[in-house]
Amino acid sequence: MASHAEKMKEVFNKDIADNFIAANDKQTGLSEFLGIQLVEFSPGKVVAELKVKPELLTPFGNLHGGVMSAFTDHVLGCVCYPHMKKGQWAATTEFKLNLLAPVSKGAVRAVAEIINMTRTTAVVQIRMENDGRPCIAAQGTVLIMDPR
């Protein structure tokens, strides 16, 4: 029986991953406003970055928890697409987020890894660091939806 890592390699579509990275400059909506950049894909894994900007800070000078939540949700879904069939989409059903440390400057680097994926769901673990210091630990689930 193939290991999880071997299964991820078997179904990884590098073209889809490359297209996601190439589309960094063509984002719209919340991911554009937040400035999320997908940096690197590999089987079962995505690395992304978010630069801290003044408009994302609370009155206390820390990155808003809602920003961190949106960043978590974004990478939770993105990591799945290179492993899905054309036309499918990932719908977040839940995630749990632990805020480990405040963020007030620099950049946040997220690493999202698929820890289990079936035909209809994926469970993803997300770790984030701010300038080398852990700031988020999260885990979530997405439904893999077929085209309508």
N, CA, C and O atoms as a GROMACS GRO file, in nm:
protein
  592
    1MET      N    1   0.084  -0.118   0.000
    1MET     CA    2   0.000   0.000   0.000
    1MET      C    3   0.089   0.125   0.000
    1MET      O    4   0.188   0.132   0.072
    2ALA      N    5   0.051   0.223  -0.081
    2ALA     CA    6   0.129   0.346  -0.093
    2ALA      C    7   0.114   0.433   0.031
    2ALA      O    8   0.007   0.440   0.090
    3SER      N    9   0.222   0.498   0.070
    3SER     CA   10   0.218   0.589   0.184
    3SER      C   11   0.144   0.717   0.143
    3SER      O   12   0.120   0.742   0.025
    4HIS      N   13   0.110   0.797   0.244
    4HIS     CA   14   0.043   0.925   0.218
    4HIS      C   15   0.129   1.012   0.125
    4HIS      O   16   0.077   1.071   0.030
    5ALA      N   17   0.259   1.021   0.152
    5ALA     CA   18   0.348   1.103   0.070
    5ALA      C   19   0.352   1.052  -0.074
    5ALA      O   20   0.353   1.132  -0.168
    6GLU      N   21   0.354   0.921  -0.092
    6GLU     CA   22   0.354   0.865  -0.228
    6GLU      C   23   0.224   0.897  -0.300
    6GLU      O   24   0.225   0.928  -0.419
    7LYS      N   25   0.110   0.888  -0.228
    7LYS     CA   26  -0.019   0.922  -0.289
    7LYS      C   27  -0.023   1.068  -0.332
    7LYS      O   28  -0.074   1.100  -0.439
    8MET      N   29   0.032   1.157  -0.247
    8MET     CA   30   0.033   1.299  -0.281
    8MET      C   31   0.116   1.323  -0.408
    8MET      O   32   0.077   1.403  -0.493
    9LYS      N   33   0.229   1.255  -0.421
    9LYS     CA   34   0.312   1.269  -0.541
    9LYS      C   35   0.239   1.219  -0.665
    9LYS      O   36   0.249   1.278  -0.772
   10GLU      N   37   0.166   1.108  -0.650
   10GLU     CA   38   0.096   1.048  -0.764
   10GLU      C   39  -0.011   1.141  -0.822
   10GLU      O   40  -0.031   1.143  -0.944
   11VAL      N   41  -0.079   1.217  -0.737
   11VAL     CA   42  -0.190   1.299  -0.786
   11VAL      C   43  -0.155   1.448  -0.798
   11VAL      O   44  -0.242   1.528  -0.832
   12PHE      N   45  -0.032   1.486  -0.770
   12PHE     CA   46   0.010   1.626  -0.776
   12PHE      C   47   0.020   1.673  -0.920
   12PHE      O   48   0.090   1.612  -1.001
   13ASN      N   49  -0.052   1.782  -0.953
   13ASN     CA   50  -0.049   1.839  -1.087
   13ASN      C   51   0.035   1.967  -1.083
   13ASN      O   52  -0.013   2.072  -1.038
   14LYS      N   53   0.158   1.958  -1.129
   14LYS     CA   54   0.252   2.071  -1.125
   14LYS      C   55   0.201   2.189  -1.207
   14LYS      O   56   0.224   2.304  -1.170
   15ASP      N   57   0.132   2.163  -1.317
   15ASP     CA   58   0.080   2.272  -1.400
   15ASP      C   59  -0.020   2.358  -1.322
   15ASP      O   60  -0.018   2.481  -1.332
   16ILE      N   61  -0.107   2.294  -1.246
   16ILE     CA   62  -0.204   2.370  -1.166
   16ILE      C   63  -0.129   2.453  -1.062
   16ILE      O   64  -0.160   2.570  -1.042
   17ALA      N   65  -0.032   2.392  -0.995
   17ALA     CA   66   0.047   2.464  -0.894
   17ALA      C   67   0.117   2.584  -0.957
   17ALA      O   68   0.115   2.694  -0.901
   18ASP      N   69   0.180   2.564  -1.072
   18ASP     CA   70   0.250   2.673  -1.141
   18ASP      C   71   0.153   2.784  -1.181
   18ASP      O   72   0.188   2.902  -1.176
   19ASN      N   73   0.031   2.747  -1.222
   19ASN     CA   74  -0.069   2.848  -1.260
   19ASN      C   75  -0.113   2.931  -1.139
   19ASN      O   76  -0.137   3.051  -1.153
   20PHE      N   77  -0.124   2.868  -1.022
   20PHE     CA   78  -0.158   2.942  -0.901
   20PHE      C   79  -0.050   3.046  -0.870
   20PHE      O   80  -0.082   3.160  -0.838
   21ILE      N   81   0.076   3.007  -0.880
   21ILE     CA   82   0.185   3.101  -0.851
   21ILE      C   83   0.190   3.212  -0.956
   21ILE      O   84   0.211   3.328  -0.923
   22ALA      N   85   0.169   3.176  -1.082
   22ALA     CA   86   0.170   3.277  -1.189
   22ALA      C   87   0.056   3.377  -1.173
   22ALA      O   88   0.066   3.490  -1.221
   23ALA      N   89  -0.052   3.337  -1.107
   23ALA     CA   90  -0.169   3.425  -1.090
   23ALA      C   91  -0.158   3.516  -0.968
   23ALA      O   92  -0.252   3.589  -0.938
   24ASN      N   93  -0.045   3.515  -0.897
   24ASN     CA   94  -0.028   3.603  -0.780
   24ASN      C   95  -0.059   3.749  -0.813
   24ASN      O   96  -0.118   3.820  -0.731
   25ASP      N   97  -0.019   3.794  -0.932
   25ASP     CA   98  -0.039   3.934  -0.970
   25ASP      C   99  -0.178   3.961  -1.026
   25ASP      O  100  -0.210   4.075  -1.059
   26LYS      N  101  -0.260   3.857  -1.039
   26LYS     CA  102  -0.393   3.872  -1.097
   26LYS      C  103  -0.503   3.844  -0.995
   26LYS      O  104  -0.618   3.823  -1.032
   27GLN      N  105  -0.469   3.846  -0.867
   27GLN     CA  106  -0.567   3.817  -0.763
   27GLN      C  107  -0.674   3.925  -0.758
   27GLN      O  108  -0.653   4.038  -0.803
   28THR      N  109  -0.787   3.889  -0.702
   28THR     CA  110  -0.896   3.983  -0.681
   28THR      C  111  -0.950   3.964  -0.539
   28THR      O  112  -0.911   3.870  -0.469
   29GLY      N  113  -1.038   4.051  -0.499
   29GLY     CA  114  -1.108   4.034  -0.373
   29GLY      C  115  -1.017   4.040  -0.251
   29GLY      O  116  -0.920   4.115  -0.247
   30LEU      N  117  -1.052   3.959  -0.152
   30LEU     CA  118  -0.984   3.964  -0.024
   30LEU      C  119  -0.837   3.925  -0.033
   30LEU      O  120  -0.752   3.988   0.030
   31SER      N  121  -0.805   3.822  -0.111
   31SER     CA  122  -0.664   3.782  -0.120
   31SER      C  123  -0.579   3.892  -0.182
   31SER      O  124  -0.462   3.907  -0.146
   32GLU      N  125  -0.636   3.969  -0.276
   32GLU     CA  126  -0.565   4.084  -0.333
   32GLU      C  127  -0.547   4.192  -0.226
   32GLU      O  128  -0.437   4.245  -0.210
   33PHE      N  129  -0.654   4.226  -0.155
   33PHE     CA  130  -0.648   4.330  -0.052
   33PHE      C  131  -0.546   4.295   0.055
   33PHE      O  132  -0.468   4.380   0.098
   34LEU      N  133  -0.546   4.169   0.099
   34LEU     CA  134  -0.452   4.126   0.202
   34LEU      C  135  -0.309   4.116   0.151
   34LEU      O  136  -0.214   4.128   0.228
   35GLY      N  137  -0.293   4.094   0.021
   35GLY     CA  138  -0.159   4.081  -0.037
   35GLY      C  139  -0.100   3.944  -0.021
   35GLY      O  140   0.022   3.930  -0.012
   36ILE      N  141  -0.183   3.840  -0.018
   36ILE     CA  142  -0.134   3.702  -0.003
   36ILE      C  143  -0.059   3.662  -0.130
   36ILE      O  144  -0.108   3.680  -0.241
   37GLN      N  145   0.059   3.606  -0.111
   37GLN     CA  146   0.140   3.558  -0.222
   37GLN      C  147   0.169   3.409  -0.202
   37GLN      O  148   0.223   3.369  -0.099
   38LEU      N  149   0.134   3.327  -0.301
   38LEU     CA  150   0.169   3.186  -0.298
   38LEU      C  151   0.312   3.176  -0.348
   38LEU      O  152   0.343   3.222  -0.458
   39VAL      N  153   0.399   3.116  -0.269
   39VAL     CA  154   0.542   3.116  -0.298
   39VAL      C  155   0.589   2.986  -0.362
   39VAL      O  156   0.669   2.988  -0.455
   40GLU      N  157   0.540   2.875  -0.311
   40GLU     CA  158   0.594   2.746  -0.355
   40GLU      C  159   0.494   2.634  -0.329
   40GLU      O  160   0.433   2.628  -0.223
   41PHE      N  161   0.478   2.546  -0.428
   41PHE     CA  162   0.397   2.426  -0.412
   41PHE      C  163   0.487   2.304  -0.426
   41PHE      O  164   0.583   2.305  -0.503
   42SER      N  165   0.456   2.201  -0.353
   42SER     CA  166   0.514   2.069  -0.371
   42SER      C  167   0.403   1.970  -0.334
   42SER      O  168   0.301   2.012  -0.280
   43PRO      N  169   0.420   1.840  -0.362
   43PRO     CA  170   0.312   1.747  -0.333
   43PRO      C  171   0.263   1.757  -0.188
   43PRO      O  172   0.339   1.735  -0.093
   44GLY      N  173   0.135   1.791  -0.173
   44GLY     CA  174   0.073   1.799  -0.042
   44GLY      C  175   0.108   1.921   0.040
   44GLY      O  176   0.077   1.926   0.159
   45LYS      N  177   0.172   2.020  -0.021
   45LYS     CA  178   0.222   2.135   0.057
   45LYS      C  179   0.219   2.264  -0.026
   45LYS      O  180   0.246   2.263  -0.146
   46VAL      N  181   0.186   2.375   0.043
   46VAL     CA  182   0.200   2.508  -0.017
   46VAL      C  183   0.264   2.600   0.087
   46VAL      O  184   0.240   2.588   0.207
   47VAL      N  185   0.346   2.691   0.037
   47VAL     CA  186   0.407   2.795   0.119
   47VAL      C  187   0.354   2.928   0.066
   47VAL      O  188   0.354   2.951  -0.055
   48ALA      N  189   0.310   3.014   0.158
   48ALA     CA  190   0.255   3.144   0.118
   48ALA      C  191   0.304   3.251   0.215
   48ALA      O  192   0.347   3.221   0.326
   49GLU      N  193   0.297   3.377   0.171
   49GLU     CA  194   0.342   3.489   0.254
   49GLU      C  195   0.241   3.602   0.252
   49GLU      O  196   0.169   3.622   0.154
   50LEU      N  197   0.239   3.675   0.361
   50LEU     CA  198   0.156   3.793   0.376
   50LEU      C  199   0.241   3.899   0.445
   50LEU      O  200   0.289   3.878   0.556
   51LYS      N  201   0.259   4.013   0.377
   51LYS     CA  202   0.335   4.123   0.438
   51LYS      C  203   0.243   4.204   0.528
   51LYS      O  204   0.129   4.233   0.492
   52VAL      N  205   0.294   4.240   0.643
   52VAL     CA  206   0.217   4.322   0.737
   52VAL      C  207   0.209   4.464   0.681
   52VAL      O  208   0.311   4.525   0.647
   53LYS      N  209   0.085   4.516   0.672
   53LYS     CA  210   0.062   4.652   0.622
   53LYS      C  211  -0.018   4.728   0.728
   53LYS      O  212  -0.097   4.668   0.800
   54PRO      N  213   0.002   4.858   0.738
   54PRO     CA  214  -0.069   4.937   0.840
   54PRO      C  215  -0.221   4.919   0.838
   54PRO      O  216  -0.284   4.917   0.943
   55GLU      N  217  -0.279   4.906   0.720
   55GLU     CA  218  -0.425   4.895   0.711
   55GLU      C  219  -0.479   4.760   0.763
   55GLU      O  220  -0.600   4.742   0.773
   56LEU      N  221  -0.389   4.667   0.794
   56LEU     CA  222  -0.431   4.537   0.847
   56LEU      C  223  -0.414   4.527   0.999
   56LEU      O  224  -0.445   4.424   1.058
   57LEU      N  225  -0.366   4.635   1.060
   57LEU     CA  226  -0.339   4.634   1.204
   57LEU      C  227  -0.459   4.682   1.285
   57LEU      O  228  -0.541   4.760   1.237
   58THR      N  229  -0.469   4.632   1.408
   58THR     CA  230  -0.570   4.679   1.502
   58THR      C  231  -0.525   4.814   1.558
   58THR      O  232  -0.412   4.856   1.533
   59PRO      N  233  -0.611   4.883   1.634
   59PRO     CA  234  -0.569   5.008   1.699
   59PRO      C  235  -0.452   4.986   1.797
   59PRO      O  236  -0.384   5.082   1.834
   60PHE      N  237  -0.431   4.862   1.838
   60PHE     CA  238  -0.321   4.831   1.930
   60PHE      C  239  -0.190   4.801   1.856
   60PHE      O  240  -0.087   4.777   1.919
   61GLY      N  241  -0.194   4.803   1.721
   61GLY     CA  242  -0.074   4.784   1.641
   61GLY      C  243  -0.041   4.640   1.607
   61GLY      O  244   0.070   4.612   1.562
   62ASN      N  245  -0.136   4.550   1.627
   62ASN     CA  246  -0.114   4.409   1.592
   62ASN      C  247  -0.199   4.369   1.472
   62ASN      O  248  -0.306   4.425   1.449
   63LEU      N  249  -0.149   4.272   1.394
   63LEU     CA  250  -0.225   4.220   1.282
   63LEU      C  251  -0.358   4.164   1.335
   63LEU      O  252  -0.360   4.086   1.430
   64HIS      N  253  -0.467   4.204   1.274
   64HIS     CA  254  -0.600   4.165   1.318
   64HIS      C  255  -0.617   4.013   1.306
   64HIS      O  256  -0.571   3.952   1.209
   65GLY      N  257  -0.682   3.952   1.405
   65GLY     CA  258  -0.708   3.809   1.403
   65GLY      C  259  -0.791   3.766   1.282
   65GLY      O  260  -0.776   3.654   1.234
   66GLY      N  261  -0.877   3.855   1.234
   66GLY     CA  262  -0.955   3.824   1.114
   66GLY      C  263  -0.867   3.812   0.989
   66GLY      O  264  -0.896   3.733   0.900
   67VAL      N  265  -0.761   3.889   0.984
   67VAL     CA  266  -0.664   3.879   0.874
   67VAL      C  267  -0.596   3.743   0.879
   67VAL      O  268  -0.581   3.675   0.777
   68MET      N  269  -0.554   3.704   1.000
   68MET     CA  270  -0.487   3.575   1.015
   68MET      C  271  -0.583   3.460   0.982
   68MET      O  272  -0.543   3.359   0.925
   69SER      N  273  -0.708   3.478   1.018
   69SER     CA  274  -0.810   3.378   0.989
   69SER      C  275  -0.832   3.365   0.837
   69SER      O  276  -0.840   3.254   0.784
   70ALA      N  277  -0.841   3.478   0.770
   70ALA     CA  278  -0.860   3.476   0.624
   70ALA      C  279  -0.739   3.415   0.554
   70ALA      O  280  -0.755   3.340   0.458
   71PHE      N  281  -0.620   3.445   0.602
   71PHE     CA  282  -0.497   3.388   0.545
   71PHE      C  283  -0.499   3.235   0.565
   71PHE      O  284  -0.465   3.160   0.473
   72THR      N  285  -0.538   3.191   0.683
   72THR     CA  286  -0.549   3.047   0.711
   72THR      C  287  -0.646   2.981   0.615
   72THR      O  288  -0.616   2.878   0.556
   73ASP      N  289  -0.763   3.040   0.599
   73ASP     CA  290  -0.866   2.984   0.511
   73ASP      C  291  -0.816   2.977   0.367
   73ASP      O  292  -0.842   2.880   0.297
   74HIS      N  293  -0.744   3.079   0.324
   74HIS     CA  294  -0.694   3.083   0.186
   74HIS      C  295  -0.597   2.968   0.158
   74HIS      O  296  -0.613   2.896   0.059
   75VAL      N  297  -0.499   2.950   0.244
   75VAL     CA  298  -0.400   2.843   0.217
   75VAL      C  299  -0.460   2.705   0.241
   75VAL      O  300  -0.416   2.607   0.180
   76LEU      N  301  -0.559   2.696   0.329
   76LEU     CA  302  -0.629   2.570   0.355
   76LEU      C  303  -0.689   2.515   0.226
   76LEU      O  304  -0.682   2.394   0.201
   77GLY      N  305  -0.747   2.600   0.146
   77GLY     CA  306  -0.803   2.556   0.018
   77GLY      C  307  -0.701   2.543  -0.092
   77GLY      O  308  -0.701   2.445  -0.166
   78CYS      N  309  -0.612   2.642  -0.103
   78CYS     CA  310  -0.515   2.643  -0.214
   78CYS      C  311  -0.429   2.518  -0.221
   78CYS      O  312  -0.400   2.469  -0.330
   79VAL      N  313  -0.388   2.465  -0.107
   79VAL     CA  314  -0.300   2.348  -0.106
   79VAL      C  315  -0.366   2.228  -0.173
   79VAL      O  316  -0.296   2.138  -0.221
   80CYS      N  317  -0.498   2.225  -0.178
   80CYS     CA  318  -0.570   2.109  -0.231
   80CYS      C  319  -0.579   2.106  -0.384
   80CYS      O  320  -0.582   1.999  -0.443
   81TYR      N  321  -0.584   2.222  -0.448
   81TYR     CA  322  -0.615   2.228  -0.591
   81TYR      C  323  -0.521   2.146  -0.680
   81TYR      O  324  -0.570   2.083  -0.774
   82PRO      N  325  -0.391   2.144  -0.658
   82PRO     CA  326  -0.307   2.061  -0.745
   82PRO      C  327  -0.331   1.911  -0.730
   82PRO      O  328  -0.271   1.831  -0.802
   83HIS      N  329  -0.416   1.872  -0.636
   83HIS     CA  330  -0.446   1.730  -0.612
   83HIS      C  331  -0.589   1.694  -0.649
   83HIS      O  332  -0.633   1.582  -0.625
   84MET      N  333  -0.661   1.791  -0.706
   84MET     CA  334  -0.802   1.770  -0.739
   84MET      C  335  -0.820   1.759  -0.890
   84MET      O  336  -0.735   1.801  -0.967
   85LYS      N  337  -0.934   1.701  -0.929
   85LYS     CA  338  -0.967   1.690  -1.071
   85LYS      C  339  -1.008   1.826  -1.125
   85LYS      O  340  -1.058   1.911  -1.051
   86LYS      N  341  -0.986   1.846  -1.253
   86LYS     CA  342  -1.024   1.972  -1.318
   86LYS      C  343  -1.172   1.999  -1.296
   86LYS      O  344  -1.256   1.911  -1.314
   87GLY      N  345  -1.203   2.122  -1.256
   87GLY     CA  346  -1.341   2.164  -1.234
   87GLY      C  347  -1.388   2.150  -1.090
   87GLY      O  348  -1.488   2.211  -1.051
   88GLN      N  349  -1.317   2.070  -1.010
   88GLN     CA  350  -1.355   2.058  -0.870
   88GLN      C  351  -1.314   2.183  -0.794
   88GLN      O  352  -1.226   2.258  -0.839
   89TRP      N  353  -1.376   2.206  -0.679
   89TRP     CA  354  -1.339   2.319  -0.594
   89TRP      C  355  -1.344   2.276  -0.449
   89TRP      O  356  -1.414   2.183  -0.413
   90ALA      N  357  -1.266   2.347  -0.366
   90ALA     CA  358  -1.254   2.316  -0.225
   90ALA      C  359  -1.339   2.414  -0.145
   90ALA      O  360  -1.324   2.535  -0.158
   91ALA      N  361  -1.427   2.360  -0.061
   91ALA     CA  362  -1.514   2.443   0.024
   91ALA      C  363  -1.479   2.417   0.170
   91ALA      O  364  -1.496   2.306   0.220
   92THR      N  365  -1.430   2.519   0.237
   92THR     CA  366  -1.394   2.504   0.378
   92THR      C  367  -1.518   2.473   0.459
   92THR      O  368  -1.621   2.540   0.447
   93THR      N  369  -1.508   2.369   0.543
   93THR     CA  370  -1.619   2.337   0.633
   93THR      C  371  -1.588   2.377   0.776
   93THR      O  372  -1.680   2.409   0.852
   94GLU      N  373  -1.461   2.377   0.814
   94GLU     CA  374  -1.424   2.420   0.948
   94GLU      C  375  -1.273   2.435   0.957
   94GLU      O  376  -1.198   2.374   0.881
   95PHE      N  377  -1.230   2.518   1.051
   95PHE     CA  378  -1.089   2.519   1.091
   95PHE      C  379  -1.076   2.574   1.231
   95PHE      O  380  -1.157   2.654   1.276
   96LYS      N  381  -0.973   2.528   1.297
   96LYS     CA  382  -0.942   2.574   1.432
   96LYS      C  383  -0.810   2.646   1.423
   96LYS      O  384  -0.715   2.599   1.360
   97LEU      N  385  -0.804   2.761   1.488
   97LEU     CA  386  -0.688   2.848   1.478
   97LEU      C  387  -0.640   2.883   1.618
   97LEU      O  388  -0.717   2.932   1.700
   98ASN      N  389  -0.513   2.859   1.644
   98ASN     CA  390  -0.451   2.903   1.768
   98ASN      C  391  -0.360   3.020   1.737
   98ASN      O  392  -0.266   3.007   1.659
   99LEU      N  393  -0.388   3.135   1.797
   99LEU     CA  394  -0.303   3.253   1.785
   99LEU      C  395  -0.194   3.240   1.892
   99LEU      O  396  -0.222   3.248   2.011
  100LEU      N  397  -0.071   3.219   1.848
  100LEU     CA  398   0.038   3.190   1.940
  100LEU      C  399   0.117   3.313   1.984
  100LEU      O  400   0.171   3.316   2.095
  101ALA      N  401   0.123   3.414   1.898
  101ALA     CA  402   0.200   3.535   1.930
  101ALA      C  403   0.147   3.649   1.845
  101ALA      O  404   0.102   3.628   1.733
  102PRO      N  405   0.150   3.773   1.898
  102PRO     CA  406   0.106   3.888   1.818
  102PRO      C  407   0.204   3.916   1.705
  102PRO      O  408   0.324   3.888   1.715
  103VAL      N  409   0.150   3.973   1.599
  103VAL     CA  410   0.230   4.010   1.482
  103VAL      C  411   0.209   4.159   1.459
  103VAL      O  412   0.095   4.205   1.452
  104SER      N  413   0.318   4.235   1.448
  104SER     CA  414   0.303   4.379   1.427
  104SER      C  415   0.389   4.434   1.314
  104SER      O  416   0.372   4.549   1.273
  105LYS      N  417   0.481   4.353   1.262
  105LYS     CA  418   0.567   4.401   1.153
  105LYS      C  419   0.621   4.282   1.076
  105LYS      O  420   0.603   4.167   1.115
  106GLY      N  421   0.687   4.312   0.966
  106GLY     CA  422   0.751   4.207   0.887
  106GLY      C  423   0.654   4.134   0.797
  106GLY      O  424   0.568   4.194   0.733
  107ALA      N  425   0.668   4.003   0.794
  107ALA     CA  426   0.584   3.918   0.710
  107ALA      C  427   0.547   3.792   0.786
  107ALA      O  428   0.616   3.749   0.878
  108VAL      N  429   0.436   3.735   0.744
  108VAL     CA  430   0.392   3.607   0.799
  108VAL      C  431   0.408   3.503   0.689
  108VAL      O  432   0.362   3.523   0.576
  109ARG      N  433   0.474   3.394   0.722
  109ARG     CA  434   0.496   3.284   0.627
  109ARG      C  435   0.413   3.165   0.672
  109ARG      O  436   0.423   3.120   0.786
  110ALA      N  437   0.330   3.115   0.582
  110ALA     CA  438   0.241   3.003   0.611
  110ALA      C  439   0.288   2.879   0.536
  110ALA      O  440   0.326   2.886   0.420
  111VAL      N  441   0.283   2.766   0.604
  111VAL     CA  442   0.307   2.636   0.542
  111VAL      C  443   0.183   2.552   0.569
  111VAL      O  444   0.151   2.522   0.684
  112ALA      N  445   0.113   2.514   0.462
  112ALA     CA  446  -0.007   2.432   0.473
  112ALA      C  447   0.025   2.295   0.413
  112ALA      O  448   0.076   2.285   0.302
  113GLU      N  449  -0.006   2.190   0.490
  113GLU     CA  450   0.021   2.053   0.444
  113GLU      C  451  -0.103   1.967   0.458
  113GLU      O  452  -0.170   1.967   0.561
  114ILE      N  453  -0.131   1.893   0.353
  114ILE     CA  454  -0.243   1.798   0.356
  114ILE      C  455  -0.201   1.680   0.442
  114ILE      O  456  -0.099   1.617   0.416
  115ILE      N  457  -0.280   1.652   0.546
  115ILE     CA  458  -0.247   1.536   0.630
  115ILE      C  459  -0.335   1.416   0.596
  115ILE      O  460  -0.301   1.302   0.630
  116ASN      N  461  -0.447   1.440   0.529
  116ASN     CA  462  -0.529   1.330   0.478
  116ASN      C  463  -0.620   1.385   0.369
  116ASN      O  464  -0.678   1.493   0.383
  117MET      N  465  -0.632   1.311   0.260
  117MET     CA  466  -0.719   1.354   0.152
  117MET      C  467  -0.788   1.232   0.094
  117MET      O  468  -0.724   1.132   0.060
  118THR      N  469  -0.921   1.243   0.083
  118THR     CA  470  -0.999   1.138   0.018
  118THR      C  471  -1.061   1.198  -0.107
  118THR      O  472  -1.027   1.309  -0.148
  119ARG      N  473  -1.150   1.124  -0.168
  119ARG     CA  474  -1.218   1.172  -0.288
  119ARG      C  475  -1.306   1.293  -0.258
  119ARG      O  476  -1.332   1.374  -0.347
  120THR      N  477  -1.353   1.305  -0.132
  120THR     CA  478  -1.450   1.410  -0.100
  120THR      C  479  -1.407   1.508   0.008
  120THR      O  480  -1.474   1.610   0.026
  121THR      N  481  -1.299   1.483   0.080
  121THR     CA  482  -1.255   1.574   0.186
  121THR      C  483  -1.103   1.579   0.193
  121THR      O  484  -1.033   1.491   0.144
  122ALA      N  485  -1.055   1.685   0.255
  122ALA     CA  486  -0.912   1.696   0.286
  122ALA      C  487  -0.899   1.760   0.424
  122ALA      O  488  -0.973   1.853   0.458
  123VAL      N  489  -0.804   1.710   0.501
  123VAL     CA  490  -0.770   1.769   0.630
  123VAL      C  491  -0.630   1.828   0.615
  123VAL      O  492  -0.538   1.762   0.569
  124VAL      N  493  -0.617   1.955   0.654
  124VAL     CA  494  -0.494   2.030   0.630
  124VAL      C  495  -0.444   2.090   0.760
  124VAL      O  496  -0.522   2.141   0.841
  125GLN      N  497  -0.314   2.083   0.779
  125GLN     CA  498  -0.249   2.146   0.895
  125GLN      C  499  -0.173   2.269   0.846
  125GLN      O  500  -0.104   2.264   0.744
  126ILE      N  501  -0.187   2.380   0.918
  126ILE     CA  502  -0.123   2.506   0.879
  126ILE      C  503  -0.038   2.556   0.995
  126ILE      O  504  -0.083   2.563   1.109
  127ARG      N  505   0.087   2.593   0.963
  127ARG     CA  506   0.176   2.655   1.060
  127ARG      C  507   0.220   2.789   1.003
  127ARG      O  508   0.254   2.798   0.885
  128MET      N  509   0.220   2.892   1.086
  128MET     CA  510   0.264   3.024   1.040
  128MET      C  511   0.371   3.077   1.134
  128MET      O  512   0.370   3.054   1.255
  129GLU      N  513   0.464   3.150   1.072
  129GLU     CA  514   0.571   3.216   1.147
  129GLU      C  515   0.578   3.362   1.105
  129GLU      O  516   0.551   3.397   0.990
  130ASN      N  517   0.616   3.446   1.201
  130ASN     CA  518   0.642   3.586   1.176
  130ASN      C  519   0.789   3.610   1.206
  130ASN      O  520   0.832   3.608   1.321
  131ASP      N  521   0.865   3.634   1.101
  131ASP     CA  522   1.009   3.656   1.114
  131ASP      C  523   1.075   3.547   1.199
  131ASP      O  524   1.156   3.576   1.287
  132GLY      N  525   1.039   3.420   1.172
  132GLY     CA  526   1.100   3.304   1.238
  132GLY      C  527   1.036   3.262   1.368
  132GLY      O  528   1.077   3.161   1.426
  133ARG      N  529   0.936   3.335   1.416
  133ARG     CA  530   0.870   3.303   1.544
  133ARG      C  531   0.730   3.246   1.516
  133ARG      O  532   0.653   3.309   1.445
  134PRO      N  533   0.696   3.128   1.571
  134PRO     CA  534   0.562   3.072   1.550
  134PRO      C  535   0.454   3.170   1.596
  134PRO      O  536   0.461   3.224   1.707
  135CYS      N  537   0.353   3.192   1.510
  135CYS     CA  538   0.243   3.283   1.548
  135CYS      C  539   0.106   3.220   1.529
  135CYS      O  540   0.008   3.270   1.585
  136ILE      N  541   0.096   3.113   1.451
  136ILE     CA  542  -0.033   3.046   1.427
  136ILE      C  543  -0.010   2.896   1.417
  136ILE      O  544   0.087   2.850   1.356
  137ALA      N  545  -0.101   2.821   1.477
  137ALA     CA  546  -0.112   2.676   1.454
  137ALA      C  547  -0.259   2.652   1.422
  137ALA      O  548  -0.346   2.693   1.498
  138ALA      N  549  -0.286   2.585   1.311
  138ALA     CA  550  -0.425   2.566   1.269
  138ALA      C  551  -0.442   2.432   1.201
  138ALA      O  552  -0.346   2.371   1.152
  139GLN      N  553  -0.566   2.388   1.198
  139GLN     CA  554  -0.602   2.268   1.124
  139GLN      C  555  -0.744   2.286   1.074
  139GLN      O  556  -0.829   2.339   1.145
  140GLY      N  557  -0.769   2.241   0.951
  140GLY     CA  558  -0.903   2.257   0.896
  140GLY      C  559  -0.940   2.146   0.799
  140GLY      O  560  -0.859   2.062   0.762
  141THR      N  561  -1.066   2.150   0.761
  141THR     CA  562  -1.123   2.051   0.668
  141THR      C  563  -1.190   2.122   0.553
  141THR      O  564  -1.257   2.224   0.571
  142VAL      N  565  -1.172   2.068   0.434
  142VAL     CA  566  -1.244   2.118   0.317
  142VAL      C  567  -1.320   2.002   0.254
  142VAL      O  568  -1.276   1.887   0.258
  143LEU      N  569  -1.435   2.034   0.195
  143LEU     CA  570  -1.508   1.940   0.111
  143LEU      C  571  -1.456   1.957  -0.031
  143LEU      O  572  -1.437   2.070  -0.077
  144ILE      N  573  -1.435   1.848  -0.099
  144ILE     CA  574  -1.396   1.852  -0.240
  144ILE      C  575  -1.525   1.839  -0.320
  144ILE      O  576  -1.590   1.734  -0.321
  145MET      N  577  -1.560   1.949  -0.387
  145MET     CA  578  -1.688   1.956  -0.457
  145MET      C  579  -1.670   1.936  -0.607
  145MET      O  580  -1.580   1.992  -0.668
  146ASP      N  581  -1.759   1.853  -0.665
  146ASP     CA  582  -1.758   1.833  -0.809
  146ASP      C  583  -1.830   1.949  -0.876
  146ASP      O  584  -1.913   2.016  -0.815
  147PRO      N  585  -1.798   1.974  -1.005
  147PRO     CA  586  -1.868   2.082  -1.077
  147PRO      C  587  -2.018   2.053  -1.080
  147PRO      O  588  -2.061   1.938  -1.081
  148ARG      N  589  -2.096   2.160  -1.083
  148ARG     CA  590  -2.243   2.144  -1.087
  148ARG      C  591  -2.288   2.114  -1.226
  148ARG      O  592  -2.408   2.097  -1.249
   0.00000   0.00000   0.00000
